[in-house]
Amino acid sequence: MNTDDTRIGVDVGGTFTDVALSVDDRLVTAKVPTTDDQSVGVLEGIHKACERAGIDPGEIDDFAHAMTVSVNALLERGGAKTALVTTEGFRDVLEIGRQNRPDLYDLEAEKPDPLVPRELRFEVAERTTDDGIESEVAPEDVRELAETIDERDVEAVAVCLLHAYADTENERVAASILREELDVPVSASHEVLAEFREFERTSTTAVDAYVRPAIDSYVGRLVDESESEGIPAPRIMQANGGIADPETVREHAVTTTMSGPAAGVVGAAATVPDDDVAGLVTFDMGGTSSDVSLVRDGQAERTTDAEIAGLPIRTPMVDVNTVGAGGGSIAWVDAGGALRVGPQSSGADPGPACYGNGGTDPTVTDANVVLGYIGPETALGGEMTLDVEAAHDVLDGLAAEAGLEDALEAAQGVYRVANATMTRTIRAVTVERGHDPREFALVAFGGAGPMHAGALADALEVDRVVVPRPGGVLSAFGLLAADESYDAVRTVGVGLEEATPATLEDVYGDLVADVLADASDPDAARVERAADCRYAGQSFELTVPVGDSFSAAAVEERFHESHERAYGYAMDEAIEVVNLRTTATIPGTEPTVRHHGEGDALLGTREAYFPGAGPRETTVYERDRLAPGVTISGPAILEQAESTTVVPPTWAGDILADGSLVMTREGVDDR
């Protein structure tokens, strides 16, 4: 891709839709409220950004997009009416799940209901073991089953036969017949997740089928609307942190879960170097939730072990921890009189009380208004004016309910509780995984993240906070820098000592062919190979890289090192190769962004309240006018159209050449 291309990234969040437009070495940003039909807000955001840039939407050369369609369908249980076809005797795998409980000591704890109710789970006579097919599936049985399914008016079908990862033939036959007989999408487990573990494979396949009609409808509609505007078809951000063409994600809908949060982490990795720190803790606080992840060696940490709404999903994805604490999170008092924040959100409509759209619940954003971090003259999104009085009114009501003195004390409590929730989340991805957060830099973004970052850094004893210039829309910016990426996996289940390199190379050959088939330019793709390994008897695996040719000695050494790094020890035990993986990547081109910072940045002062410091007269700046090389001493507030940054009293911030703000605690050298 040419660096001079005009490119646009659009990320849909729970409250706002963010836009980043790269044109002529300029970065133009915009933010509009998210709409019920997300495509409406997407096009509104594109038009707004193009108008600011002085270009026509038809001049856009590349369009990348992240959305919440699939994750919303899971969280709200608003997906398709789905049927499941599985091996005779195994229709209840989704219901049985694993023996682990949501809460070990809660006798009344309940697991989430399966996506597919029992009356829509069907069995077919066949048997495949991990050694191959013992009993073939009868085509006439599948056709008869298709008639039954058709009578139930389902909107999607998931097919997951026992051990289909080891031999796909029975499942291929069943899926093919169902696709011939039914006019609904059919998701087959060997195409979605060719791994062992029946519950996780069935769950992931069911999720793919459940969200597929919504993704197919939304992406298809957006493609048509984009083309009518002269805009290229959108390339879609996947959960793995890479973008893909619309047809690919319409056929692999499960890969779009956590699309937006993945884009934010990619944006952080693209804008902030981690050369002189152990890595980056990315902190994305939007209107509905906060997302935390790690970047190490310039790459976002990935996982294949994730859950959304209690549902296991085993596709490669950026390892993001999400907590229901965002700017729009509602503050409330529980039965014991304790102040709580979230997970309920006021959303975009009506939104926080200070939006002036009729919201009556106190939120984190309202608390930030009362604390003085957001001023009465601040225009959220560049145009939304604030109703400060409404914010004080709802916080007064919360104070009365919680037995606090006034709105200010309630606001301080809301700010403290929200920060405590987010601090725990950051500790979960650092301390609980053997990382010392003090050795990392905290990268804050999202509309609300830079307001809370200083307080979180104080709690975690982190010495450096980075707020990228497009911090309010960093997920949208990340779309501009994202690589094209595809993954494939297959279970092999063989002892490392018994593994035949030639056999494994044959499997790798098939996996490489799979990922290159999806790539837009196979010749430009970089292919990486990996293996999931474990000690014999373990129930979990670690992923280690594999070179261009499979070497048992090299894999053994890498696995021992990985195990010791992750758990503090290595063992003298036999090693099993469980899964083989490949990833094809076509590198993206990071946009060139120039920052000049011209004009008078000083806007004035206002009183703001800081934890442990009380009320302080605080200098307010227009951030985009701050020139590179300028140092800002706290307390200070830096305002942008898409976000507000708070520099606490004991911190100072330096503006870098690209406009990024690097905040350091007083007495700590800028490393």
N, C-alpha and C positions, 0 to 999 in steps of 0.2 A: 504494500500500500504506500502511495506517495505521501510524504510528510506534508505536502502542500494541499492535500485533499481537504475539503470541507466536511467535517465529521460531527455527528451529533450523538449524544448518549442521553437516554431518558430512563430514569428509575422511578418506579411507582412505589410509594410508601403508604403506610396506613393513614396518614394525614395529608401529606403533600406529595406531589409529583415533581421530581427534580430534573433539571435539564442542564447539560453542559455542551456548548457548541464551540468547536475549534475551527477558527477561520482566520487566515492571514496572520498567523502567529499570535492571534488574540484568543482569549478564552472568555466567552460570553455565557453567563449563567442566568437561569430563571427558575422560578418556583411557583407552582399553581396548586390549588386544592385538588386532592384526588377525587375522582368522580366514581359513581357506582359502576358505570361502564367505563373501565379504566382507559379504553382507547380514546374516549372523548377528552379526558384530561391530558393524555399523551399528545394529541394533536394540538390542543390549546397551548401546551407548554412549548411545542415546536414552533408554533406561530409567534409566541411571545419572544422566544430567544432570537428567532430570525428577524423579527421587527427591531429588536435592540441592536442586532448586528448590521442592520441595513441590507439584508439579503432576502432573496425569495426562497421559499422552501425547496423549490425545484433545483436550486444550486447545490443542495446537499449531495455529497458523493457517497457517504456511508452512514448508516443508521444502526446503532446498537441499543438494545433494550433489555431492561430487567423489570420483572413484574411480580405480583403477589397472588396471581390467580390460583395457582395450585395450592399454595400454603393456606390461603383463605378457605379454599374448598375443604381442606382437612380440618382446620381449626373450627370452622362453622358447620361442619358436616353438611356441606352444600354441594357435594359432588354427584356423580351419576348413580342411578340405580344399577347396581353391578351384580352380576352372577359369577359364581366360582365353579369351575369344573376341575375335579381332582380325582385321585385314585380311590377306588372303592375301599371304604373303611377309614378314610382320612378327611372327611368333610369337616371335622371339628378342630382341625389343626389351628385355625385362626382363633378359635375360642379358648382352646386349652393353653396355647402360648408356652411360656416358660414357667418354672416354679417360683421365680422371684416375684415378690409382692411390691406394689407401689409404695407401701409404707409398712415396714417389718412389724411394728408393734400395734398397728391399727387393725383391730379385729373386724372392722366394718369397711376396710379399704376395698374399693372396687376398681377393676381394670376397665379401660375404655371399651365400649361395645365394638365388636368387629365391624369393619366397613361393610361386610357382606352378611346379612342376616341368615339364619340357618335355613329358612325356607327357599333361599336362593343359592344354596350350596349344593351342587350335584356331583354324583359319583359315576365313574366309568370303570368297567372291569378291565384291568391291565396290570402288569407288574414289571417294574424295572428295578434292578438292584444296582449297586455301585459297580458290579461286574458286567452289567449289560441287561438286555431284555430277556425275561423269563416267559412272559405272556404278552402277545401282541394285542393291541387295541383293535376292536372290531369296528370297521367303518360304519356298518349299519347301526350299531349301538350309538355312535356319535350323532348320526343323522336323526335318530329317534329322539335323542337328548336335545338336539337343536330345536325340534318341534316344540318340546316342552318349554324350553327357555324362551322361544319366540312368543308363546302364549302368556308369559309373565311380563311382557312389555319392558324388558330391561334395556338399558342404554349403553351398557358395556359388559364385556365378558373377560374374566381372568382365567387362564388355564395354567394349572400348576400340578403336574403329575409327579409322583414319587420318583426321586433320583433322576429327574430329567436332565440334570447337569452332567450326569455320567454318560447317558445315551439319550439323544434327543428324539429318536425316531418316533416313538409312540406319541410324544407331545406334538411333534411336527404334523403327524397325521391328524390328530384331533383338532389342532388349531386350524389347519388348512380346511378341513370340512366345515368347521364352525364359521369360518370366514366366507365360505361359499354359500352356506345356508342362511346366515344372519346378516342383516343390514345394520350392524353395529360394530364398533371397533373391538378387536380381540387382542388381548395382551397375553403373550406366552412367556413362561418363566425363563426358558432357555434363551430368549431374546432380551429379556429385561435383566436377569441376574442369574448367570450360569454358575452358581455357587451352591455348596452343600449347606445344611441347616434348613430343614423344611419350613419351620415357622417363619424365619426371617425371609426366606425366598418367597413363600406364599404371601406374606404381608407386603413385601415390596411390589410384587406383581399385582396384588389387589389395589394398592395405592396407584400404580400406573394406570390401571383400568378406570379407577374411580375418578381421577382428575383428567383423563384423556379427552373426553368430550368437551369439557370446559376449555382446556388448552387449545384443542383443535378449532373450536368456534372462535375464541378470542384472537388467536394468532392469525387465523384465516381472515377474520374481519379487519384486523390491523394491516395485514398485507394489502388487502383490497383498498382500504382507505388511504394508505400511504401511496400506492401506485396512482390513485386518482388525483393526488396532490403533486405528483411528479417526484415523490421521495422514494429512494430505494427501499426494497423490502427489508424489514428489520432483522438483524441477526440477534439471537436471543442468548442472554447470559444463562449458563447452566450452574447447578450447584457446585460443580467442580472448579469454578472460577474461570472457565473458558467459554467463549461464545460459539454458537453453532447456527447453521442456516435454519430458517423457519420450518422447512419440511422435516428436518431431522428431529427437532423437538416435538413436532406434532405427532411423530411416531414413537417418541421416547419421552412421554410427558413427565414421568417421575424425575427426570434429570433437571426439571425446572424448579424443584423445591428449593427454598432458601436462595433464590436467584438474586434478589436485591442485596442481602447481607454479603454474599460472595463478592459482588461488584465493589462494595465498600472496602473490603480487605484488599482486593486487587488494586484499588485506587491508592490506598495507604502504602502498599509495597512499591507502587510506581513513583510516588512523590517524595518518600522519606527514605534516605539511605540508612542502613543499619550496620555500617562498617565498623563503627567504634562502640557499639553496644551489643549485648548478647542477642538482641532482637527487638521487635516492636510489639507492644500490646495495643491492638486497635480497639478503639472505643467509639462506637457509633450510637448516639442517642438521638432518636427521632421523636415523632409525636406519639407513637404507640408503644414502643419497646426500645430496649438497649441491647446491642449486639457486641460481644467481646470475642476477639480471636487473637492468634499469635502469628507473627511473621518472623521467620528465621532464615538467615542466608538469602534474604531477598525473596523468599517464596512463602506463600501462605501455607500454614499447616493444614493438612487434609486428613480426613477420616472416612472410613467406610462403616462406622458403627454409630448411627445417629437415630434419634427418635423425634417425631413431630406429633404433638397431641397424643403421646403415648403409643404411637405406631412405629415399629421398627422399619427403617428404610436403609437398605444396604447398597446404596450407590455412592461412588466417590463424591465427596463434597468438601468444600472449605469447612474446617472445624470451627463452627461458630456457636457460642453459648448465648442464648437469648433469655432475657428477663423482662417481665411486663412492667417496666419502669421507664416511661418516656415523658415527653413534655405534656402530653395530654392525659397521662395517668391520673386517675381520680384518687384524691385523698379522702379517707373515711376513718371512722372510729369503730373498733370492733366491740364485741359484747363485753369485754373486760375493761373497756375504756382506753385501750391503747391506740395510738395513731398509726394508721396503715396507709400505704401508697400502692395503688394498682392491685391486681393486673387489669382491672376494668379501665377502659379508656373513653374519653369523650369524643374521640375520632375527629374527623374533619368537619362534620356537621351534626350538632351545633359547635363542637369544639370547646376549648376552655372559655370560661366566662369573659375573660378579657378580650376575646375575639369580637364580642358584641353581636353574636349571632343567636343569642337566646340560651346559651349554656348556663346551667345553674349549679353545676358541681364544681367544687374546688379542685384544681389540678396543680401539677408541678409548675407549669407555665405561669399560672396565677400567682403562685408563691414567688417565682422569680421576679414578677412585676412588683409585688409588695416589697421584696428585698431591695429593689432598685437596680437589679441587673438589667432588666428591660425597662426602658424609660417611656414616658407617655408619648414622646415624639417618635419612638421607634416604629418603623413600618415593616412588619413581618412580610417576608416574601417580596419586599420592595414596594408594597402598596397597601397592605392590610393595616389599618390604624387600630389602636388599642383603646379599650374601655377600662381605664385604670380603676375607676370607682367600682365597677362590677367585680374586679378582682378582689378589692378590699372587702366588698360586701360578702362574697362567698367565703373568704378566709375568716371574717368575723363570725359567720355562722358556724364554721368548723371549730373556731376557738371556743365558742359557747358550748358546743357539743362535747369537746374534749376537756373542758375545764381549764382552758388557757386564758391568759389575760386579754389578748387582743389579736387582731389580724397579723401583726408583725411576729408575735410569738408563735402563732400557728404556722406562718410561712417558714420560720426558722426550723420548726419541727418537721414540716413536710420536706424541706431541703435536706435535713439531716437523715431522715428515714430513707429517702430516695437514694442518697449517696451511700448509705450503709448497704442497701440492697445491691447496688452496682459494685461496691467494693468486694462483697462476697463473691460476685460473679467473676471478677478479675482474679481473685485468689484461687478460684476453682480452676482456671486455665493456666495458672502459674505455680503457686505454692503447692497445690495438690498434685501437680505433675512434675514436681522436682525442680521447678524454675524459681529463681529469686527475682521478684518483680523489680527490686532495686537496681538490677543490672540491665533492665530494659528501659526503653523510652516509651512513653505513653502518647499515642497518636489519637487526638480527639477530633471527631467530626460529627456530622449530622446537625440538624438545626439547633439542638440543645446541648450536644456534647461539650463544646468549648466553654460553656457556662459552668459546668460541673467538674471539668478536668483538673483544675488546680486543687480543689478540695479532695478529690480522689487521690491525687498524687501525694498530698500531705498525709493522708491516711495510710498509704502504701509505702511511704518513704521513697517514692520515685523522684529523681532529681531533674528529669527533663520531660517536658511536655511539648509536643509539636502539633500545631494547628495548621494544616495546609491551607493555602489561599482559597481553593475551592472547597473548604471544609464543610460548608453548608450543603453542598451537592456532591460530595466526594464519591458516592456510589455512582452517580451519573458520569463523573470524570473517569472513574475506574473503567467504565464501559469503553471509553476512548482508547485506553491503554491495554485492554484485555487481549490475550492470545486466543486463537481458535484451538479448541482442545476436545479430544474424544478418548474414551476409556473402554477397555474390554477386559473381561476376567473369565477364567475357567478353573474349576476345581480339578486337581489331579490326585491329591491324596497319596503321596508316595514317600517312603523313607529316603532321606538324602543319600544314604549309602547305597540303596538299591536303585536309585534313580538312573535311568538310561538317558544320557544327554541327547541322543538322537530323537528319542520319543518326546522329550520335553521341547526340543527344537521344532518338532512337527506342530505341537500345540501352539508354541509361540508364532509359528508361521501363519496359522489360522487366525490368531488374535491380531497380528499385525495387519493381515488382509482386511479384517473387520474394521479396524479403526481408520485405515487408509481409504476404505470405501466411502466413509462419511466425510473425509477431508475435502475441502474445496480445491486444493492443489496438492495432491499426494507427493509430488516431487519436492515441494517446499517444506514438507512436514518433517519434524524431528521426532523419532520414535524412541521411547524409553521403555525398558523392560524391568519388571520387578517380580518378586516372589513373596508370598505370605508364608512364613515359617513358624514353627513352634517346637518346643521340646516334647518328646513323646509323653503323652499323658496330660499335657496342658489342654485347656479349653479355649485358649485365646492365641492369636497370632500377631507377629510383628512383620511389617513389610520391609524388605531389604532390596536394594538395587541389584540388577543382574546385567552383566555386560553384553556385548554383541554375541558372545558364545557362552553357553552355560558351563560354569566351572563350580563343581561341588565344593572344592577347597575354598574358593573365594566367597561363596554363599555362606558356608559354615563360619568363616571368620567374621563376615559382616553381621551375621545373626548374633553371634556371641557378643560382639561389640554393642549392637543395638539393645540387646537384653540387659547388659550391664548398665548402659546409659539410662535405660528406662526404669529398671528395677533395682539397680545397685549391686547386682551379682550375675554371674554366668554359671552354667552347670556343665558337668561332664556327662551329658546324656545324649541319646540319639536325637537327631533333628528330623522333623517331618516337613516336607514341602507340601503345603495344603492347596494354595491357589497360585496360578500364574497370572500376571497382569501386564497389560501394555497401555501406553498413553501416546497418542499422536498429537503433536503441538505445532501449530504454525504461528510463529512469533508475531505479535502485533507491533504497532509503531506508536510509541508514546508521543502525544502531541507536544509541540514546542510552545511554551507559554512564556511570554515576556511580561515583566512587571516593572512599571516605572514609578508609580506612586507620586503623582504630581498634584500640587495645590495644597491648600491649608487643611490639614487633617483634624485640627482641634475643633471639637463641637461644643465644648463647655464642660461643666461639672454637674454632678448630682450626688446626693447622699445615697450610699449603699451600705448594706449590713453584711459583715463577714464573720464566719465562725471563729470564735476566740478573740476577735478584734473589735467587734461591735460596729457602730456606725462610723463610717469614714467618708469624708468628702473625696469623691472619685472623679478622676479626669476621664472624659469621654472623647474617643477619636473615631473618625471615619476610616476604617481600616484600609480600604482600597487606595486612600491618598497617602498612606505612610510609605515613604521611600525606602529602598533597600539600604541597610546599614544603620537605620534608626533604632535606638534602644528605648523601650517603654518601661518605666518603673511603676510597680504596683503601689497602691491600687489603681487600676485602670480598667476601662471597658472599651472594647473595640467592636464597633458596629458595622455589619454588612447587611446587604439586602436579604441574604439567606440564613444568617446565623449571627450570634453575638458571642464574643469571647471575653471572659472575665480573667484579668490578671490580679491575683490576690495580693494583699499588702506585702507579703514576704517574698514576692517573686518579681522577676524582670523578664522582658521579652525582647528579642532581637528580630528584625525583619530581614529575611534572606533575599537573595537576588531574584528568586522565583516568586517572592511574596509570602512565603511560608513564615509563620511566627514560631520561634523557638523560645520557650519559657524555661527559665532555670531558677532554682531557689537561691536566695541570697546566700553568699558564702560558698557557693558551689561553682567551680569553673565550668564554662561551656565546653564540653568534651568534643 
